[in-house]
């Protein structure tokens, strides 16, 4: 039987809540289930203000608008990330300055950030890869000294922490994804913008509501609403929010299972890593593990390709991840000046492989994946 890389988990309540949403006759968003989800995040993690979005990309685009990114501004983004981390700011006219990863961790190398800052730097975008925290003390110290905004791309980082602080709550803004590959989903797509700086709360609602003060109207704060700012249709359907609510009700159960799978992989595969077959995830002492992803870092591109093909021959789907954004066709075409050399990022792009990880992955499935990896390495 084929072992998929990912399968969205259903709690059993999704269709029930979606049915309820349909019969409230309030489907366009910002209804009962939208408010439930937003309140959940504000109360559980202490985010000052949360608004659900149609995707993690939309959350990043809202953050770019709120940071008032203008043409010519520079935004520092890790090259080893999904294109949305950069694209949200490119759409505002920003020049992207790509940063390298650590040698032992795909996250942005905070020790090299200062050298990338100029008088045009507007935003730093730390991406918490695999739900593991970037070094936020260093990043925030640099940002505060230079008057720079920090937008946490926490797309993979729900329920993960930096020194007991929830990821997404440390920068000026935090952006989450509820795509079907994430720990919880809003029915395939969805996202969340967390506003941690009170200066931007009111404007965030206006941008979220297509540039109108409609949210204030429904709270009775104004007697009519109109067009007052830029914005777009960022808020999701109430049906998506209903789906997400079923997942959030079961977040602790989902997290416990994913972490258990992660630990099973780690315990079985670390001895091979100790022998130099590959490297296992490095989780710094300041970070927690939210069970989003389990990956190996092979010793070469050729080795990774052979491992993926070997697993595929046995009906196990393992996949590589990001390609270096600084080497992309789009960046080469639009970038002015020399393409930066980012060797650590390129190493992860060539060598990192993700193993199957989802709630319903059985013990037999996990045992088979581990057995095949040991067989591939003759261990």
Secondary structure in CASP SS format (residue, H / E / C, confidence):
PFRMAT SS
TARGET T0000
AUTHOR 0000-0000-0000
METHOD secondary structure of the structure
MODEL  1
X C 1.00
X C 1.00
X E 1.00
X C 1.00
X C 1.00
X C 1.00
X C 1.00
X C 1.00
X C 1.00
X C 1.00
X C 1.00
X C 1.00
X C 1.00
X H 1.00
X H 1.00
X H 1.00
X H 1.00
X H 1.00
X H 1.00
X H 1.00
X H 1.00
X H 1.00
X H 1.00
X C 1.00
X C 1.00
X C 1.00
X C 1.00
X C 1.00
X C 1.00
X C 1.00
X C 1.00
X H 1.00
X H 1.00
X H 1.00
X H 1.00
X H 1.00
X H 1.00
X H 1.00
X H 1.00
X H 1.00
X H 1.00
X H 1.00
X H 1.00
X H 1.00
X H 1.00
X C 1.00
X C 1.00
X C 1.00
X E 1.00
X E 1.00
X E 1.00
X E 1.00
X E 1.00
X C 1.00
X C 1.00
X H 1.00
X H 1.00
X H 1.00
X H 1.00
X H 1.00
X H 1.00
X H 1.00
X H 1.00
X H 1.00
X H 1.00
X H 1.00
X C 1.00
X C 1.00
X C 1.00
X C 1.00
X C 1.00
X C 1.00
X C 1.00
X E 1.00
X E 1.00
X E 1.00
X E 1.00
X E 1.00
X C 1.00
X C 1.00
X C 1.00
X C 1.00
X C 1.00
X H 1.00
X H 1.00
X H 1.00
X H 1.00
X H 1.00
X H 1.00
X H 1.00
X C 1.00
X C 1.00
X C 1.00
X C 1.00
X E 1.00
X E 1.00
X E 1.00
X E 1.00
X E 1.00
X C 1.00
X E 1.00
X C 1.00
X C 1.00
X C 1.00
X C 1.00
X C 1.00
X C 1.00
X E 1.00
X C 1.00
X H 1.00
X H 1.00
X H 1.00
X C 1.00
X H 1.00
X H 1.00
X H 1.00
X C 1.00
X C 1.00
X C 1.00
X C 1.00
X E 1.00
X E 1.00
X E 1.00
X E 1.00
X E 1.00
X C 1.00
X E 1.00
X C 1.00
X H 1.00
X H 1.00
X H 1.00
X C 1.00
X C 1.00
X C 1.00
X C 1.00
X H 1.00
X H 1.00
X H 1.00
X H 1.00
X H 1.00
X H 1.00
X H 1.00
X H 1.00
X H 1.00
X H 1.00
X H 1.00
X C 1.00
X C 1.00
X E 1.00
X E 1.00
X E 1.00
X E 1.00
X E 1.00
X C 1.00
X C 1.00
X C 1.00
X C 1.00
X C 1.00
X C 1.00
X C 1.00
X E 1.00
X E 1.00
X C 1.00
X C 1.00
X E 1.00
X E 1.00
X C 1.00
X C 1.00
X C 1.00
X C 1.00
X C 1.00
X C 1.00
X E 1.00
X E 1.00
X E 1.00
X E 1.00
X E 1.00
X C 1.00
X C 1.00
X C 1.00
X C 1.00
X C 1.00
X C 1.00
X C 1.00
X C 1.00
X C 1.00
X C 1.00
X C 1.00
X C 1.00
X C 1.00
X E 1.00
X E 1.00
X E 1.00
X E 1.00
X E 1.00
X C 1.00
X C 1.00
X H 1.00
X H 1.00
X H 1.00
X H 1.00
X H 1.00
X H 1.00
X H 1.00
X H 1.00
X H 1.00
X H 1.00
X H 1.00
X E 1.00
X C 1.00
X C 1.00
X E 1.00
X C 1.00
X H 1.00
X H 1.00
X H 1.00
X H 1.00
X H 1.00
X C 1.00
X C 1.00
X C 1.00
X C 1.00
X C 1.00
X C 1.00
X C 1.00
X C 1.00
X E 1.00
X C 1.00
X C 1.00
X C 1.00
X C 1.00
X C 1.00
X E 1.00
X C 1.00
X C 1.00
X C 1.00
X C 1.00
X H 1.00
X H 1.00
X H 1.00
X H 1.00
X H 1.00
X H 1.00
X H 1.00
X H 1.00
X H 1.00
X H 1.00
X H 1.00
X C 1.00
X C 1.00
X H 1.00
X H 1.00
X H 1.00
X H 1.00
X H 1.00
X H 1.00
X H 1.00
X H 1.00
X H 1.00
X H 1.00
X H 1.00
X H 1.00
X H 1.00
X H 1.00
X H 1.00
X H 1.00
X H 1.00
X H 1.00
X H 1.00
X H 1.00
X H 1.00
X H 1.00
X H 1.00
X H 1.00
X C 1.00
X C 1.00
X C 1.00
X C 1.00
X E 1.00
X E 1.00
X C 1.00
X C 1.00
X C 1.00
X C 1.00
X C 1.00
X C 1.00
X E 1.00
X C 1.00
X C 1.00
X C 1.00
X C 1.00
X C 1.00
X C 1.00
X C 1.00
X E 1.00
X E 1.00
X E 1.00
X C 1.00
X C 1.00
X C 1.00
X H 1.00
X H 1.00
X H 1.00
X H 1.00
X H 1.00
X H 1.00
X H 1.00
X H 1.00
X H 1.00
X H 1.00
X H 1.00
X H 1.00
X H 1.00
X C 1.00
X C 1.00
X E 1.00
X C 1.00
X C 1.00
X E 1.00
X E 1.00
X C 1.00
X C 1.00
X C 1.00
X C 1.00
X H 1.00
X H 1.00
X H 1.00
X C 1.00
X H 1.00
X H 1.00
X H 1.00
X H 1.00
X H 1.00
X H 1.00
X C 1.00
X C 1.00
X C 1.00
X C 1.00
X C 1.00
X C 1.00
X C 1.00
X C 1.00
X H 1.00
X H 1.00
X H 1.00
X H 1.00
X H 1.00
X H 1.00
X H 1.00
X H 1.00
X H 1.00
X E 1.00
X E 1.00
X E 1.00
X C 1.00
X C 1.00
X C 1.00
X C 1.00
X C 1.00
X C 1.00
X C 1.00
X C 1.00
X H 1.00
X H 1.00
X H 1.00
X H 1.00
X H 1.00
X H 1.00
X H 1.00
X H 1.00
X H 1.00
X H 1.00
X H 1.00
X H 1.00
X H 1.00
X H 1.00
X C 1.00
X C 1.00
X C 1.00
END
